[in-house]
Structures are given as structure tokens and as C-alpha cells.
């Protein structure tokens, strides 16, 4: 699985000599742990599937109980 730079989106390659990932575009260097942490930080938080189901149920109930013309 290729890694992509969290800064510029360029491809990251692993350099075994320094034990770090290096961006081919901007030169950013990160350890694997730093790369994972940055990706988690930048990833948008999504509602869990259960939260989404509850939200839909509430919206449906609200619609069902509303006055319909």
C-alpha cells in the first residue's frame, strides 16, 4: 500500500538507511508512526454506522409525527 504525503499529497517512499518515509515531491520525512498519526489527525471524523441509523430513525419519526397535508 503506497503512502501519500500529508503535506502535499506526493508519494512517500521508505528509505531503509534512515528508517523513515520521504516524500518524493516536497522532501518531508516521517517515521511510520508519525505518518500514521498525521493521517489519523487529518482524517475527517465520520459518524459510526449505529449513530447514522439512530439519526435516520429520529428523522423518520419526526416526519411521521408531523402534520401531513
TIDREN-93243 format. One record per residue (C-alpha): residue in one letter; z negated, y, x negated. Coordinates in steps of 0.02 Angstrom, whole numbers, m for minus. Each point is the difference from the previous one (the first is absolute). Layout:
{r->a | up->Z | north->Y | east->X}
...
END
This chain:
{r->x | up->0 | north->0 | east->0}
{r->x | up->53 | north->163 | east->m79}
{r->x | up->m124 | north->143 | east->m5}
{r->x | up->51 | north->179 | east->34}
{r->x | up->m77 | north->158 | east->m70}
{r->x | up->m122 | north->85 | east->118}
{r->x | up->51 | north->169 | east->m73}
{r->x | up->190 | north->m1 | east->1}
{r->x | up->51 | north->m166 | east->79}
{r->x | up->84 | north->m64 | east->m159}
{r->x | up->m9 | north->m181 | east->m53}
{r->x | up->m153 | north->m52 | east->m100}
{r->x | up->19 | north->m128 | east->m140}
{r->x | up->m142 | north->m95 | east->m83}
{r->x | up->m19 | north->29 | east->m188}
{r->x | up->m99 | north->m147 | east->m70}
{r->x | up->m30 | north->89 | east->m167}
{r->x | up->m107 | north->134 | east->85}
{r->x | up->m48 | north->m104 | east->154}
{r->x | up->55 | north->137 | east->119}
{r->x | up->138 | north->37 | east->125}
{r->x | up->117 | north->141 | east->m51}
{r->x | up->114 | north->97 | east->117}
{r->x | up->181 | north->0 | east->m57}
{r->x | up->28 | north->172 | east->77}
{r->x | up->m152 | north->110 | east->m34}
{r->x | up->m94 | north->m100 | east->m133}
{r->x | up->m163 | north->m19 | east->98}
{r->x | up->m104 | north->m143 | east->m69}
{r->x | up->m127 | north->m97 | east->103}
{r->x | up->m96 | north->m162 | east->m13}
{r->x | up->30 | north->m125 | east->139}
{r->x | up->m169 | north->45 | east->78}
{r->x | up->39 | north->187 | east->m5}
{r->x | up->171 | north->m35 | east->78}
{r->x | up->m78 | north->m101 | east->142}
{r->x | up->m133 | north->134 | east->31}
{r->x | up->129 | north->140 | east->6}
{r->x | up->110 | north->m99 | east->121}
{r->x | up->m150 | north->m31 | east->114}
{r->x | up->m47 | north->185 | east->m5}
{r->x | up->177 | north->55 | east->44}
{r->x | up->29 | north->m132 | east->134}
{r->x | up->m19 | north->71 | east->175}
{r->x | up->m141 | north->m78 | east->99}
{r->x | up->62 | north->m96 | east->149}
{r->x | up->m101 | north->m50 | east->151}
{r->x | up->m40 | north->m183 | east->5}
{r->x | up->93 | north->m108 | east->125}
{r->x | up->m157 | north->m17 | east->106}
{r->x | up->m23 | north->190 | east->5}
{r->x | up->181 | north->19 | east->55}
{r->x | up->m25 | north->m126 | east->142}
{r->x | up->m157 | north->90 | east->60}
{r->x | up->91 | north->166 | east->m3}
{r->x | up->143 | north->m71 | east->105}
{r->x | up->m122 | north->m76 | east->125}
{r->x | up->m90 | north->167 | east->22}
{r->x | up->164 | north->93 | east->23}
{r->x | up->59 | north->m127 | east->130}
{r->x | up->m165 | north->7 | east->93}
{r->x | up->6 | north->190 | east->1}
{r->x | up->178 | north->m5 | east->69}
{r->x | up->m47 | north->m133 | east->129}
{r->x | up->m148 | north->99 | east->65}
{r->x | up->94 | north->165 | east->6}
{r->x | up->76 | north->65 | east->161}
{r->x | up->178 | north->m60 | east->15}
{r->x | up->126 | north->97 | east->104}
END
